[in-house]
Amino acid sequence: MDKITYLDHSGFMIETSKMLLVFDYFRDPAHEVTKTLRGNDELPVVFFVSHNHHDHFNHEIFNLGQNHKRVYVISNDIIYRNDNLALPVSWVSPGDSLEGLPGGIKVRTYGTTGKGCAFIVTTADGRIIFHAGELGEPVDHNDKALRDAAHYRERFETAVGRIAADQTAFDIAMMAVDTNDGPDFAMGATKMLEAVKVGNFVPYHTDDSSDRACNFASYPFTENVDTRIICLTRPGESATF
């Protein structure tokens, strides 16, 4: 069984028998990444950064795993590269594919509703892992959002359509479900889960385990969706899948 651990905000660590995958490291108050790497000296690690928002990218990742085989897969909208040209960084944009990465993983990148990339990772044993980055259904917060909503909704539907065309199922998918976004907070996740078969769904930007984001009854499904929800809300909390 593989293991997923919540770091903070939209950050997660996935541990397989062959490697470690770290997505959108912002903070790790439980020090799970450091502890896992310290206890597995031969474990390679790949760090993924979806976009340049401060709560999705922390340059501290460049100081982690220095004694391990490591690679950084980082969205091109991040301006931090000049100081780190010697590091094994793959700068990516939507539509890119990467092979030959540690642990035999393959990566495909897709556009989002906002900045940067969403990631589909295929492990050497065939696991399919998805991290949505800033992909989400637009929410109409104000007059400007109302004017932009049609544009962003088209971007969202285009991105989901491309993802679903390339990949019909995920073993695990991580995606923002923010109940602060009002009554339509689950619309984006609902559309993704109806478009792609997801074995395990992990919402992020949730406040606590009682959040409606952790309750599928709050999702406006129009068809049957057979998905296990994994709600991780405390830094260091983990589950197997």
C-alpha positions in Angstrom: 0.0 0.0 0.0 1.1 3.5 -0.7 0.9 6.3 1.9 -0.3 9.9 1.6 0.6 12.4 4.3 -0.9 15.9 4.6 1.8 18.6 5.1 -0.2 21.8 5.1 -2.5 23.9 2.9 -2.2 22.0 -0.5 1.0 20.2 0.3 1.1 16.4 0.4 3.8 13.7 0.5 3.2 10.4 -1.1 5.5 7.5 -0.2 5.7 4.4 -2.3 8.0 1.4 -2.0 10.4 3.0 -4.5 10.3 6.8 -3.9 8.9 9.9 -2.3 6.7 12.4 -4.1 6.2 15.9 -2.5 3.6 18.2 -3.9 3.3 22.0 -3.2 5.5 22.1 -0.1 4.6 25.3 1.7 5.0 24.3 5.4 5.6 21.0 7.1 5.0 21.7 10.8 5.1 18.0 11.6 8.4 17.6 9.8 7.2 14.5 8.0 9.3 15.1 4.9 12.5 15.4 6.9 11.7 12.4 9.1 10.9 10.2 6.1 14.0 11.1 4.2 16.2 10.7 7.3 14.9 7.2 7.8 15.3 6.1 4.2 18.7 7.0 2.9 18.3 5.3 -0.4 14.8 6.7 -1.2 14.8 9.1 -4.2 12.5 12.2 -3.9 10.7 14.3 -6.5 9.4 17.7 -5.5 6.5 19.2 -7.5 5.5 22.9 -7.5 2.3 23.7 -9.3 2.5 27.6 -9.4 4.1 30.6 -7.8 1.7 31.5 -5.0 3.6 31.9 -1.8 1.4 29.2 -0.1 2.3 26.6 -2.7 6.0 27.2 -3.1 8.7 27.5 -0.5 12.4 27.7 -1.5 13.2 25.5 1.5 12.6 22.5 -0.7 16.0 23.1 -2.2 17.5 22.4 1.2 15.7 19.1 1.7 16.9 15.7 0.6 20.4 16.8 -0.1 21.8 13.4 0.5 19.2 11.7 -1.7 18.7 11.4 -5.4 16.3 14.3 -6.0 14.6 16.1 -8.8 12.4 19.3 -8.8 9.5 19.6 -11.3 8.6 23.2 -11.1 6.1 25.4 -13.0 7.6 27.9 -15.4 5.7 30.8 -13.8 8.0 30.6 -10.7 10.9 33.1 -10.9 13.5 31.6 -8.6 15.7 29.8 -11.1 18.8 32.0 -11.3 20.1 31.0 -7.9 19.5 27.3 -8.5 20.7 26.5 -11.9 23.0 23.8 -10.5 20.1 21.9 -9.0 18.3 19.1 -11.0 15.2 21.2 -11.9 12.8 20.5 -14.7 10.9 23.6 -15.5 7.5 22.8 -17.0 4.5 24.3 -18.7 1.1 22.9 -19.5 1.4 20.2 -22.1 4.8 18.9 -21.1 5.8 15.3 -20.6 8.8 14.1 -18.5 10.4 10.6 -18.4 13.6 9.2 -17.0 12.8 10.6 -13.5 13.9 8.9 -10.2 11.9 5.8 -9.4 10.9 5.3 -13.0 8.0 7.8 -12.7 6.5 9.7 -15.7 4.9 13.2 -15.5 2.4 15.0 -17.6 1.4 18.6 -17.0 -1.9 20.3 -17.8 -3.4 23.8 -17.7 -5.4 25.1 -14.8 -8.0 27.7 -14.2 -5.4 30.0 -12.8 -1.6 29.9 -12.8 0.9 27.1 -13.4 0.2 23.4 -13.9 -1.7 20.4 -12.7 0.3 17.1 -12.6 -0.5 13.6 -13.6 2.2 11.2 -12.2 2.5 7.6 -13.3 4.6 5.5 -11.0 6.8 2.5 -12.2 4.2 0.1 -10.9 1.3 1.8 -12.7 -0.2 4.0 -10.0 -1.8 7.2 -11.4 -1.6 10.2 -9.1 -3.2 13.6 -9.8 -2.5 17.0 -8.1 -4.7 19.7 -9.4 -2.6 22.7 -8.4 -4.8 25.8 -9.0 -7.4 24.0 -11.2 -10.9 24.7 -10.0 -14.3 26.0 -11.0 -14.4 29.8 -10.9 -16.4 31.4 -8.1 -18.2 34.7 -8.5 -16.9 36.7 -5.6 -17.5 40.2 -7.0 -18.4 42.2 -10.1 -15.0 41.6 -11.8 -15.3 37.9 -11.1 -18.7 37.9 -12.7 -17.2 39.5 -15.8 -14.4 37.0 -15.9 -16.4 33.9 -14.9 -17.2 32.8 -18.4 -13.6 33.0 -19.5 -12.3 31.1 -16.5 -15.2 28.5 -16.7 -14.1 27.9 -20.3 -10.5 27.3 -19.2 -11.7 25.0 -16.5 -13.8 22.9 -18.8 -11.0 22.8 -21.4 -8.5 21.6 -18.8 -10.8 18.9 -17.4 -11.7 17.8 -20.9 -8.0 17.4 -21.8 -7.2 15.5 -18.6 -10.2 13.2 -19.0 -9.3 12.5 -22.7 -5.8 11.4 -21.7 -6.5 9.7 -18.4 -9.8 7.9 -17.6 -8.9 7.0 -14.0 -6.7 8.1 -11.1 -5.7 5.9 -8.1 -5.6 9.1 -6.1 -6.5 12.7 -6.8 -5.8 15.8 -4.8 -7.9 19.0 -5.5 -9.0 22.2 -3.8 -12.4 22.2 -2.3 -12.8 25.4 -0.3 -16.1 25.9 1.5 -15.3 29.6 1.8 -16.1 29.9 -1.9 -19.8 29.9 -1.2 -22.6 27.5 -2.2 -20.8 26.3 -5.3 -17.6 25.4 -3.5 -17.7 21.7 -4.6 -18.7 22.3 -8.3 -15.1 22.0 -9.6 -14.3 18.8 -7.8 -17.8 17.4 -8.7 -17.1 17.9 -12.4 -13.7 16.4 -12.2 -15.0 13.3 -10.3 -17.7 12.8 -12.9 -15.2 13.2 -15.7 -12.5 10.8 -14.4 -12.9 7.7 -12.3 -11.0 8.4 -9.0 -10.3 5.6 -6.6 -9.3 7.9 -3.7 -10.1 11.7 -3.5 -8.3 14.0 -1.2 -9.7 17.6 -0.9 -7.4 20.4 0.2 -8.0 23.9 1.4 -10.2 22.4 4.1 -10.5 23.7 7.6 -11.2 20.6 9.6 -12.7 17.1 9.4 -16.2 18.4 9.9 -15.9 20.7 6.9 -18.4 20.1 4.1 -15.6 19.5 1.8 -15.1 16.2 3.6 -18.7 15.2 3.1 -19.7 13.8 -0.3 -23.4 14.6 0.5 -22.4 18.3 -0.1 -21.3 17.6 -3.7 -23.9 18.2 -6.4 -23.3 15.0 -8.3 -25.7 14.4 -11.2 -24.5 10.7 -11.6 -23.2 8.0 -9.4 -19.6 8.5 -8.4 -17.9 5.6 -6.6 -14.9 7.3 -4.9 -13.4 6.9 -1.4 -12.8 10.3 0.2 -9.7 10.7 2.3 -10.0 13.9 4.4 -6.6 14.9 5.9 -6.8 18.1 7.9 -4.0 18.0 10.5 -0.4 18.4 9.4 1.2 15.0 9.7 -2.1 13.1 9.3 -1.8 10.2 6.8 -3.7 7.4 5.2 -2.9 4.4 2.9 -4.3 3.8 -0.5 
